[in-house]
């Protein structure tokens, strides 16, 4: 599948293709990563990509209605350079 074809499908359609074996979860992830890398220089949206974690989740096995469909989420991170001290790491409660 090329990225222009990927764009023709919503998440449910991509999940159905993966479930039927018409595309692998790894191929869907590779498409998403390639596109993210292609546009991130302009967007500066991915500071700490977790591609290896995504691959590990695929290898561990997936289940659920959107299994194998890549998605992005925003996770704020406390960093000492922003005047924070103590527990640095992902924060899931919005902006700092």
Secondary structure by P-SEA (a helix, b strand, c coil): ccaaaaaaccaaaaaaaaaaccccaaaaaaaaaaaaaacccccccccccaaaaaaaaaaaccccccccbbbbbbbbbbbccccccccccccccccc
